[in-house]
Amino acid sequence: MRVITKIEGNLRLDMETEIRVAKMAALGAAAGVGATIKADWRGQIVAAGLGRRLANTVQSEAYPKGGAGSMNAAALVWSKAKKIVGSFETGVSIRAKGGTWLAIPLPTAGRGTGNGRLTPANWERRRGLKLRFVYLPRGKAMLVADGRINKRGLGVESRSKSGRGRKEIPIFILVPRVRIQKRLSLQSSADRIARSMGARLVAGWKD
């Protein structure tokens, strides 16, 4: 008795097709991991009270670009404000340079214009008032202005010629350093999500 086996179809073509499927599955898995990490990071930033604007600085990109799959596919997740996000990931102390002070604006100072940072110098230019240094106990100080508080709660110049209603208004608190507490756990969540890469690849390959 003789048994003859024969492979039907084009084995080489079938293997090439399977390899292409595997490469696309790898790219899809990498893209999925990257998108999930991005969503997790953005959610953490918003939940920590750091704002949607900072959360939206987190981006992700899968490689290779252009949709061509690869068994070496990868994803990159990053923030366009990496120093700010990184400070809340690790917790850092920020010290004033050269023995000076860090100026922290109070609500009476208002906000900066556009993306500009509010500083004592540009506050004086905008309000037309001079700031005066007042030393406080325990190594702190403040900058105050002689004026009035308007209906929006901002320190502005007094309109009274007689000086009625004019008072000393705290505008900036001065401190030698500030401590930013750790409020994010980005690396640990990224490591956890990345462990799903294998399962995602297999699921994409089977589909």
Buried (B, 14 or more C-beta within 10 A) or exposed (E): EEEEEEEEEEEEEEEEEEEEBBBBBBBBBBBBBBBBBBBBBBEBBBEBEBEEEBBBBBBBBBBBEEEEBBEEBBBEBBBEBEEBBEBBBEEBEEEBEEEEBBBEBBEBBBEBEEEEEBBBEEBBEBBEBEBEEEEEEEEEBBBBBBBBBEEEEBBBBBEEEEEEEBEEBBBBBBBEEEEEEEBBBBEEBBEEBBEBBEEBBEBBBEE
